Amino acid sequence: MKKLSIILFLFCSALLQAQQLKVSADKNPAIVGEQILIQYKINTKGQNFKSPNFKGLKVLSGPNPSTQSSYSFVNGKSQNTSSTTYTYYIKAVKSGTYTISPASITVKGKKIQSKAYALKVVKGSEKNKAQQQVLADNLFIKVEVSKRNIVVGEQILVSYKLFTRIDLHNTELSSLPALNGFWAKDLEASSRFKRDVIDGIAYNVATIKKSVLTAQKSGELVIDPMELKCSIRIQKKKNNRDPFANFFGGSQNLQEEFISSKPITIKVAELSNPPANFKGAVGNMKIKSSVDNTTINANDAITYKLTITGTGNIELIEPLAILFPEDFEVYDPKITDRIFEGGRKRSVKTFEYLLIPRYKGNYSIPSTSLIIYNTKKKKYETKKTSKHTLTILASKNNEQESGIVNKQQVRTEQKDILYIFTESNLQVIKERIIHPKLFYTLLLLPIFLIIFLWIYNKIVSKTDTSGSEWKNRKANKIALKKLNTAQICINSNDFDGFFEEIEKSLWGYFADKFKVESADLSKETVSTYFKSSAIDNTIESKFITLLDECEFARYAPESNKNAQMDTVLTKAKNIIIEVETALK
């Protein structure tokens, strides 16, 4: 009894240990301004991770989740292991002891919390401060803005440039700037380094991001900092005891540093006294319209095209309100645009309408206007399209022209009614189209037919001796589905992968069919479940023998591999069919 208690205690302890969310830091105590790696790890898969509160600490990056999993199969037993890690990079700007609150994660519906973590931060020496200053002077991000005082709807070009005098191994964006209040259009930027001289100091400069921002509201809008993760190559000191390594330059270490740009404030002014029909178009634009034909037959199509060209927020302009004739069927416009540098260079936007006039007559499409605020002239401008007169001829079909004229007169003179047909083709309905007996016969016949088919199906299902053939077809489908990957390995001559897939397929079929956990899979388990399901010993022997054959198949002679794969695939298919048939 005492031994049993000890075993249960150890088992429970291991189970609790497996469900702990552990927290660790690579530096404790740490130095002010130093980057600290904080990790939360649990040796299973979890979800709904909730971050801790890093009060007083600056979070440079995170949470960055990563998952690791492994599968092993030893002595007939399989085992799956997995772990999930959430990583943070933080930095302290003041010395002191910081308490990081617990993080939490959900595993199988249960919430698991980590412990609170105490992090001690001490002041660095003057040497450390000097090193941080040297780093800041030789590696930084500079933001260039084309304009800092604009109006709502106006565009600015923002470029993020990386300046370095340090040997970089790699760079990675860790945090993009928030652009609240702006509509952003990213432009293509070349990340190749070029040489630039600032105040007599040479730097390698690369443009890491370039965007055109369009202000959507007024006020002081802040472009938040961009954060960049940099891997820096640091040369190890030479080892006097190893001249051979010194001769070839020794080795290098990689040090990770996070740098960020400074926030930028853009002052956006509200447009003063906008006209009633102003829709927010800002820039220097022109507008024109055209039709592909002015004289056509009724029911033929006309293409009406409206084109806006120029610079500004052309991409944000919505379709205009155009007063097409009521007798025209109008389809939604096809919108195409060619925008260059987000609209800062001459761009084009086209709205193409398909119109179908239904009746003959003379019609006109009136002029359409677009109100634009010109930022250079600082005033509103009204741009208008041309007026188009259209002549619609009678349709080529067999409509009577007089009828068309009458319909058109009704439509144009009386807007609230439709044309009334003057002719009809009505017939008198007799009292009895169908005899009552025939009516009820047809009504009840489907019900009796359904009952008959149900009874017939019951009788056939009891007396049908071909049921086994249906079962075999179903078993064959299951086998083919399980062994599909193995067939792919044969086609690609992957010998080792083939036998691994056969083995996985057999164990996976057994686990799914008998609802056995992966940790409990073994040949003894196969024997136990086969006997409890009254499966013949011969089938059991074939199943286990095929598993053994897969384990030792990798040592087969090279010349016999392809033939052996075909034979084993046939055996695997047949044994699954036999098990399926035996279980029916």
C-alpha positions in Angstrom: 0.0 0.0 0.0 2.9 2.3 0.8 4.5 1.7 -2.5 1.3 2.3 -4.3 0.9 5.7 -2.5 4.5 6.7 -3.5 3.8 5.7 -7.2 0.6 7.8 -7.2 2.3 10.7 -5.6 5.1 10.7 -8.2 2.6 10.3 -11.0 0.5 13.3 -9.8 3.7 15.4 -9.3 4.8 14.6 -12.9 1.3 15.5 -14.2 1.4 18.8 -12.3 4.9 19.5 -13.6 3.7 18.9 -17.1 1.1 21.7 -16.8 3.3 24.4 -15.4 3.8 27.7 -17.2 7.4 28.5 -16.3 9.0 32.0 -16.6 12.7 32.7 -17.0 15.1 35.6 -17.8 18.5 35.5 -19.4 19.7 38.3 -17.2 18.9 38.8 -13.5 20.1 41.2 -12.2 20.3 43.3 -15.4 21.8 46.7 -16.2 19.8 49.8 -17.0 19.4 50.1 -20.7 20.3 46.5 -21.3 18.0 44.2 -23.3 16.5 41.3 -21.3 15.0 38.1 -22.7 11.9 36.9 -20.8 10.4 33.5 -21.8 7.2 31.8 -20.7 7.3 28.0 -21.5 4.8 25.2 -21.1 5.5 21.6 -22.3 2.2 21.1 -24.1 0.1 23.0 -26.6 -2.0 25.9 -25.2 -4.2 28.7 -26.4 -5.5 32.1 -25.3 -2.1 33.3 -23.8 -2.5 36.5 -21.8 0.5 38.7 -21.4 1.8 39.8 -18.0 2.0 43.4 -16.9 5.5 44.8 -17.4 4.9 47.9 -15.3 7.8 50.2 -15.4 9.6 48.2 -18.1 9.7 49.0 -21.8 8.6 46.1 -24.1 10.8 46.1 -27.2 9.2 43.0 -28.8 6.7 40.3 -28.0 5.0 38.1 -27.4 6.7 36.0 -30.0 5.2 32.5 -29.9 7.0 29.4 -31.0 6.0 25.7 -30.9 8.2 22.6 -30.9 6.9 19.1 -31.3 8.5 15.6 -31.7 7.3 12.1 -32.4 9.2 8.9 -31.4 8.4 5.2 -31.8 10.5 2.9 -29.7 9.9 -0.9 -29.0 6.4 -0.7 -30.4 5.4 2.3 -28.4 4.8 5.8 -29.8 5.2 9.1 -27.9 4.3 12.7 -28.9 5.9 15.6 -27.0 5.3 19.3 -27.6 6.1 22.6 -26.0 5.1 26.3 -26.5 7.2 29.3 -25.7 6.3 33.0 -25.6 9.3 35.3 -25.9 9.6 39.0 -24.9 12.5 41.5 -25.2 12.3 44.2 -22.6 14.4 47.1 -21.3 14.5 49.0 -18.1 15.2 52.8 -18.1 15.6 53.0 -14.3 17.2 50.9 -11.6 15.2 49.0 -9.0 13.3 45.8 -8.5 10.4 45.2 -10.8 7.7 42.6 -10.2 6.3 41.1 -13.4 2.7 39.9 -12.9 1.7 36.3 -13.7 0.9 35.4 -17.3 -1.8 32.8 -18.1 -2.6 30.2 -20.8 -5.5 27.8 -21.4 -4.7 24.1 -21.7 -7.6 21.7 -22.4 -10.1 24.2 -21.0 -8.1 24.8 -17.8 -6.5 28.1 -17.1 -2.8 27.9 -16.0 -0.9 30.8 -14.5 2.8 31.4 -14.1 4.4 32.8 -10.9 5.1 36.5 -10.5 8.7 37.2 -11.5 11.0 39.7 -9.6 13.6 41.3 -11.8 16.4 43.3 -10.3 17.9 46.2 -12.4 21.1 48.0 -11.3 22.8 51.1 -12.6 25.6 50.5 -15.2 29.1 51.8 -15.0 30.3 54.8 -16.9 31.8 52.4 -19.3 28.4 50.8 -20.1 26.8 54.2 -20.5 29.5 55.1 -23.0 29.0 51.9 -24.9 25.3 52.6 -25.2 26.0 56.1 -26.4 28.5 54.8 -29.0 25.8 52.4 -30.2 23.2 55.2 -30.5 25.7 57.4 -32.5 26.6 54.6 -34.9 23.2 52.8 -35.4 19.9 54.7 -35.7 16.7 55.2 -37.7 15.9 58.6 -39.2 12.4 59.5 -40.4 12.2 62.0 -43.3 8.8 63.7 -43.9 8.1 65.8 -47.0 5.8 68.2 -45.1 4.7 68.6 -41.5 1.8 71.1 -41.9 -1.0 69.9 -44.1 -4.8 70.0 -44.5 -7.3 67.1 -44.3 -7.0 65.0 -47.5 -3.5 66.2 -48.3 -0.6 63.7 -48.8 2.9 63.5 -47.4 5.8 61.2 -48.2 7.4 59.4 -45.2 10.7 57.6 -45.5 12.4 55.5 -42.8 16.2 55.3 -43.3 18.6 53.1 -41.4 22.0 54.7 -40.7 24.9 52.5 -39.6 28.6 52.4 -39.1 28.5 48.9 -37.6 28.8 45.5 -39.2 25.3 44.2 -39.3 24.5 40.5 -39.8 20.7 40.8 -40.2 17.8 43.3 -39.6 14.2 42.5 -38.8 11.1 44.8 -38.3 9.8 44.1 -34.8 7.2 46.9 -34.7 5.6 49.0 -37.4 4.4 52.5 -36.6 0.7 53.1 -35.8 -0.8 55.4 -38.4 -4.0 56.5 -36.6 -5.7 59.2 -38.6 -3.9 58.4 -41.9 -4.7 56.4 -44.9 -1.4 54.7 -45.9 -0.1 53.5 -49.2 3.3 51.6 -49.0 5.7 52.3 -51.9 8.5 50.0 -53.1 11.7 50.8 -51.3 15.2 49.5 -52.0 16.9 48.1 -48.9 20.4 48.2 -50.5 22.9 50.3 -48.5 24.4 53.4 -50.0 27.1 55.7 -48.7 26.1 59.1 -47.2 28.1 61.7 -45.3 26.4 63.6 -42.4 28.4 66.3 -40.6 31.7 64.9 -42.0 30.9 61.3 -40.8 30.3 58.6 -43.4 27.4 56.2 -42.9 25.9 53.2 -44.8 22.3 54.2 -45.4 19.3 52.0 -46.5 15.7 53.0 -47.0 13.7 50.3 -45.1 10.2 51.7 -45.6 8.5 54.4 -47.7 4.9 55.3 -47.5 2.5 58.0 -48.7 0.1 59.1 -46.0 -3.2 60.8 -46.5 -4.6 62.7 -43.5 -8.2 61.7 -42.7 -8.9 64.0 -39.8 -7.6 67.3 -38.4 -5.4 67.9 -35.3 -1.9 66.9 -34.3 -1.5 63.4 -35.6 1.5 61.4 -34.3 3.4 58.8 -36.3 4.6 56.3 -33.7 8.2 55.0 -33.7 9.3 52.1 -35.9 11.3 49.4 -34.0 14.0 47.4 -35.7 15.8 44.3 -34.4 19.5 44.3 -35.5 22.0 41.4 -35.3 25.4 42.9 -34.9 28.7 41.1 -35.6 31.2 41.4 -32.7 34.7 40.2 -33.2 36.1 38.1 -30.4 39.3 39.0 -28.8 42.3 37.2 -30.1 43.5 34.2 -28.1 47.3 34.4 -27.5 47.3 30.6 -26.9 45.7 29.8 -30.3 47.9 31.4 -33.1 46.2 29.2 -35.7 42.8 30.8 -35.0 44.2 34.3 -34.8 45.8 33.8 -38.3 42.4 33.1 -39.8 40.7 36.0 -38.0 39.3 34.2 -35.0 35.5 33.9 -34.6 32.6 36.3 -34.2 29.7 36.7 -31.9 26.2 38.0 -32.8 24.6 40.6 -30.5 21.0 41.5 -30.8 20.0 45.2 -30.4 16.6 46.9 -30.7 16.6 50.4 -32.1 13.6 52.7 -32.8 12.9 56.0 -34.6 11.6 59.1 -32.9 7.9 59.9 -33.0 6.8 62.5 -35.6 4.0 65.0 -35.1 2.1 66.2 -38.2 -0.2 69.2 -37.8 -3.4 68.7 -39.9 -5.7 71.7 -40.4 -9.4 71.5 -41.2 -10.5 72.7 -44.6 -12.3 76.0 -44.2 -15.8 76.6 -45.5 -16.1 73.6 -47.9 -18.9 73.8 -50.5 -22.0 71.7 -50.0 -21.0 69.1 -52.7 -17.4 68.8 -51.7 -16.5 65.1 -51.3 -12.9 65.4 -50.1 -10.9 65.5 -53.3 -7.6 67.3 -52.6 -4.9 68.0 -55.1 -4.5 69.3 -58.7 -6.8 67.3 -61.0 -8.7 67.4 -64.2 -11.9 65.6 -65.3 -13.4 64.6 -68.6 -16.1 62.4 -70.0 -16.7 60.6 -73.3 -19.2 58.2 -75.0 -18.3 55.6 -77.6 -21.4 56.3 -79.7 -24.0 59.0 -79.9 -26.5 57.3 -82.3 -27.6 53.8 -81.7 -30.7 51.6 -81.7 -32.7 51.0 -78.6 -31.5 48.0 -76.5 -28.0 48.4 -77.7 -25.2 49.3 -75.3 -23.3 52.6 -74.9 -20.1 53.0 -72.9 -19.9 56.2 -70.9 -16.3 56.9 -69.5 -15.4 59.4 -66.9 -11.6 60.0 -66.4 -9.9 61.9 -63.5 -6.2 62.8 -64.0 -3.7 64.7 -61.9 -2.0 64.5 -58.5 -3.5 64.1 -55.0 -5.8 61.7 -53.3 -7.2 60.4 -56.6 -7.2 56.8 -55.3 -9.8 57.7 -52.6 -12.3 59.4 -54.9 -15.6 57.5 -55.1 -18.0 57.3 -58.1 -19.7 60.6 -58.9 -23.4 61.2 -58.9 -24.3 61.3 -62.6 -27.9 62.1 -63.7 -28.4 59.5 -66.5 -31.8 59.4 -68.3 -34.5 57.4 -66.6 -35.1 55.3 -69.7 -31.5 54.0 -69.5 -30.5 50.9 -67.7 -27.3 51.7 -65.9 -24.8 49.1 -64.5 -22.3 49.7 -61.8 -19.1 51.3 -63.1 -16.0 49.4 -63.8 -13.2 51.2 -61.9 -9.6 51.2 -63.1 -6.7 53.3 -61.9 -3.0 53.8 -62.4 -1.6 55.4 -59.3 2.0 56.5 -59.1 3.7 57.2 -55.8 0.4 57.1 -54.0 -0.9 60.0 -56.2 2.0 62.3 -55.7 2.9 61.9 -59.4 0.4 62.2 -62.2 -2.1 59.4 -61.9 -5.3 58.3 -63.7 -8.6 56.9 -62.4 -11.4 55.8 -64.7 -15.1 55.0 -64.1 -16.6 53.1 -67.1 -20.4 52.8 -67.2 -22.4 50.5 -69.4 -25.7 52.1 -70.5 -28.6 50.4 -72.3 -31.4 52.7 -73.7 -34.7 51.0 -73.8 -36.8 53.4 -76.0 -36.2 55.5 -79.0 -35.9 59.3 -78.7 -33.4 62.1 -78.1 -31.7 62.1 -74.7 -28.8 63.9 -73.0 -26.3 63.1 -70.3 -25.8 66.4 -68.4 -22.5 67.8 -67.3 -21.0 66.3 -64.0 -18.9 68.4 -61.6 -16.1 67.5 -59.2 -15.1 70.0 -56.5 -11.3 69.9 -55.7 -9.3 71.7 -53.1 -6.1 72.8 -54.7 -3.3 72.8 -52.1 -1.0 75.0 -54.1 -3.5 77.7 -54.8 -5.2 77.1 -51.5 -8.7 77.4 -52.9 -11.6 75.2 -54.1 -12.0 74.6 -57.8 -14.9 73.1 -59.7 -14.1 70.8 -62.6 -16.9 69.9 -65.1 -17.3 67.3 -67.8 -18.9 67.8 -71.2 -22.6 67.3 -72.0 -23.5 64.5 -74.3 -26.5 64.4 -76.6 -27.7 60.9 -77.8 -30.0 59.9 -80.5 -31.7 56.5 -79.9 -33.4 54.9 -82.9 -36.1 52.2 -82.9 -35.0 48.7 -81.9 -34.3 46.1 -84.6 -36.8 43.7 -83.1 -40.5 43.4 -84.0 -41.9 46.0 -81.6 -44.6 48.2 -83.0 -43.3 51.8 -83.1 -46.6 53.2 -82.0 -46.5 51.0 -78.9 -43.0 52.2 -78.1 -44.1 55.8 -78.5 -47.1 55.3 -76.3 -45.0 53.6 -73.6 -42.4 56.4 -73.7 -45.1 59.1 -73.4 -46.5 57.4 -70.4 -43.1 57.0 -68.8 -42.1 60.7 -69.4 -45.4 62.3 -68.6 -46.7 60.1 -65.8 -43.7 59.3 -63.6 -45.7 57.4 -61.0 -47.4 54.7 -63.2 -46.4 52.0 -65.6 -47.7 51.3 -69.1 -51.0 49.5 -69.1 -51.4 46.7 -71.7 -54.5 47.2 -73.8 -54.7 43.5 -75.0 -55.1 40.3 -73.0 -55.4 36.6 -73.7 -57.7 35.4 -70.9 -59.6 32.1 -70.9 -62.6 30.9 -68.9 -61.7 28.1 -66.4 -64.2 25.2 -66.3 -65.7 24.1 -63.0 -63.9 20.7 -63.1 -60.6 20.4 -64.8 -59.8 17.1 -63.1 -62.1 14.4 -61.7 -62.1 14.2 -57.9 -61.3 10.4 -57.9 -58.2 11.0 -60.1 -57.2 14.0 -57.9 -57.2 12.0 -54.7 -55.5 9.0 -56.4 -52.6 11.2 -57.5 -52.5 12.9 -54.1 -52.2 9.6 -52.1 -50.1 7.6 -54.6 -46.7 9.1 -53.5 -47.5 8.3 -49.9 -48.3 4.7 -50.6 -45.2 4.4 -52.8 -42.9 5.7 -50.0 -44.4 3.2 -47.5 -44.0 0.3 -50.0 -40.3 1.2 -50.7 -39.6 1.4 -46.9 -41.1 -2.1 -46.3 -39.3 -3.5 -49.3 -36.0 -2.1 -48.0 -36.5 -3.7 -44.6 -37.2 -7.1 -46.1 -34.3 -7.0 -48.5 -31.9 -5.9 -45.7 -32.7 -9.0 -43.8 -32.5 -11.5 -46.7 -29.8 -9.9 -48.8 -26.8 -12.1 -48.9 -24.7 -9.6 -50.8 -24.2 -7.3 -47.8 -20.7 -8.5 -47.4 -19.8 -7.2 -50.8 -20.9 -3.7 -49.7 -18.9 -4.0 -46.5 -15.8 -5.0 -48.6 -16.2 -1.9 -50.8 -16.4 0.4 -47.7 -13.4 -1.4 -46.2 -11.5 -0.9 -49.5 -12.1 2.9 -49.4 -10.8 3.1 -45.8 -7.7 1.2 -46.7 -7.0 3.4 -49.8 -7.5 6.6 -47.8 -5.1 5.5 -45.1 -2.4 4.4 -47.5 -2.6 7.3 -49.9 0.7 8.9 -48.7 2.5 5.5 -49.0 1.5 5.3 -52.6 3.1 8.8 -53.2 6.4 7.5 -51.7 6.4 4.6 -54.2 6.0 7.0 -57.1 9.0 9.1 -55.8 11.1 6.0 -54.9 11.3 7.1 -51.3 12.1 3.7 -49.7 12.6 4.8 -46.1 9.7 7.2 -46.2 7.4 4.5 -47.6 7.9 2.0 -44.8 7.6 4.8 -42.2 4.3 5.8 -43.8 3.0 2.2 -43.8 3.9 1.8 -40.2 2.2 5.1 -39.2 -0.8 4.3 -41.3 -1.3 0.9 -39.6 -0.8 2.3 -36.1 -3.1 5.3 -37.0 -5.8 3.0 -38.3 -5.6 0.8 -35.2 -5.7 3.9 -32.9 -8.7 5.5 -34.7 -10.6 2.2 -35.0 -10.3 1.1 -31.4 -10.0 4.6 -29.9 -6.6 3.9 -28.3 -4.4 6.8 -27.1 -1.0 7.2 -28.9 0.9 6.6 -25.6 -0.8 3.1 -25.2 0.0 1.8 -28.7 1.9 -1.5 -28.6 1.7 -5.0 -30.1 0.3 -6.3 -26.8 -2.5 -3.7 -27.1 -3.2 -4.9 -30.7 -3.6 -8.5 -29.4 -5.9 -7.4 -26.5 -8.3 -5.3 -28.6 -8.4 -7.9 -31.5 -9.3 -10.7 -29.1 -12.0 -8.5 -27.3 -13.5 -7.8 -30.7 -13.5 -11.5 -31.7 -11.1 -11.0 -34.6 -9.5 -14.2 -35.8 -6.0 -15.0 -34.6 -4.8 -15.3 -38.2 -5.7 -11.7 -38.9 -4.0 -10.6 -35.7 -0.8 -12.5 -36.7 -0.8 -10.9 -40.2 -1.2 -7.4 -38.7 1.7 -7.8 -36.2 3.9 -9.6 -38.7 3.5 -6.7 -41.2 4.5 -4.2 -38.5 7.6 -6.2 -37.8 8.3 -6.4 -41.5 8.1 -2.5 -41.8 10.6 -2.1 -38.9 13.3 -4.3 -40.6 12.5 -3.4 -44.2 15.1 -0.6 -44.4 17.8 -3.4 -44.3 16.4 -5.1 -47.4 18.8 -5.5 -50.5 18.9 -2.6 -52.8 17.8 -4.5 -55.9 14.6 -5.7 -54.2 13.3 -2.5 -52.8 10.7 -1.5 -55.5 9.2 -5.0 -55.6 9.1 -5.1 -51.8 7.3 -1.8 -51.6 4.5 -3.0 -54.0 4.2 -6.2 -52.0 4.0 -4.5 -48.6 1.5 -1.9 -49.9 -0.8 -4.8 -51.1 -0.4 -6.6 -47.7 -1.3 -3.4 -45.8 -4.4 -2.8 -47.9 -5.6 -6.4 -47.5 -5.0 -6.5 -43.8 -7.1 -3.3 -43.3 -9.8 -4.8 -45.4 -9.8 -8.0 -43.4 -10.0 -6.1 -40.1 -12.8 -3.9 -41.4 -14.7 -7.0 -42.7 -14.2 -8.9 -39.4 -15.6 -6.0 -37.3 -18.9 -5.7 -39.3 
